[in-house]
Amino acid sequence: MGKYILDLKNDIDYTAGSKARNDAESILKGLGFEPRYIHLTKKKKNVYGTIAAFLDIKQQLVKIMNSLPDQSVLLVQYPWDFLRYGFSNFICEKAKKKNIKTIVLIHDLNSCRTGSKVTRYYYNFIVREFAFLNNFDHIIAHNNSMKSILLENGVNEGKIKTINIFDYLTSVNVDIKSSQKNYRNVNVGGNLSLNKAGYVYKLAKLHISNYNYSLFGPYFDGKSTEHVTYNGVFPAEELPKHINSGFGLVWDGDSLDSCNGNFGEYLKINNPHKASMYIACGIPVIVWRKAAIANFVLDNNVGIAINSLNELDDFFGKLTLNDYKKYLDSVSSIRERITAGTCLKECIDNCIE
């Protein structure tokens, strides 16, 4: 039985793909999956260029699908540009004729993470995102909240598996003793632009006496203060060397009192890769209570869920080192799983069985 990954190789933009997507490919390769790529090449930005791109992708898909042995397994990482309902319909119809089992791994639901009516229309009626996903034999969703969205939009319940938290591959070792030295600290890693993380520019408005903030990531346009320190930008694989104590914060929007805006609302259904990153760093997490990931965090005792950042000073004022060590113990067991790719491996085994 052959096993294959179908994904996009963007020959126009040579920058690295996302950490989550690259990790998934590495894990799948370890399970014996072989990559098959659709190569995007530069086309003119007009109607003729769009048609040429469409025909080029279709030709590559035909070649790939014809090359796959009967009774194989094919996994598609979703989303990628240019892959619309018509293409998924072609892939899955061809797969059925060859008795190939199809799996789609969802990284994002684009129709749910935008406030733009035009973008929502595009993904709901042009890409036809939910119909696209429903073509596959198995769908790996983030969590039960995302599963509910899929069900509400006509996806077959029997197809859906949930991963619950994404894996995060790293070779960096974690020093538990080092984690305990500065446990009253909140780390914020990721895109620090005003649009994505506007709240970080308001942290000075919080009453802070029992803890501090450490910021890591690009697009920060603010200044360090007494309780807020900006530490620069590091590659995703190296962050565990630098974020190694305290807690990691998963928060989006421009409000200190809740996660708001498009990114905040999206937290209600997705598994932020940032939560996996913090756990891979060996530290517990702080999440919004309404975020979908909150259930996983609380059930596994790998952090806390709050309604407002204003709650944190009181929390850290009461937090003891023994309390923190209990979080570290729980984080250690989950870290072992996600840094070994176990979560995706178990989902794949479930699909193939």
Secondary structure, DSSP 8 states (H G I E B T S, - for coil): --EEEEEEEESS--S---HHHHHHHHHHHHTT-EEEEEEE----SSHHHHHHHHHHHHHHHHHHHHHS-TT-EEEEEE--TT--HHHHHHHHHHHHHTT-EEEEEES--GGGS---HHHHHIIIIIS-HHHHHHTSSEEEESSHHHHHHHHHTT--GGGEEE-SS----------HHHHTTT-SEEEEES---TTT-GGGGGGGGS--SS-EEEEESS---S---SSEEE-----GGGHHHH--SSEEEE--SS-SSS--HHHHHHTTTS--HHHHHHHHTT--EEEETTSTTHHHHHHTTSEEEES-GGGHHHHHHH--HHHHHHHHHHHHHHHHHHTTTHHHHHHHHHHH-
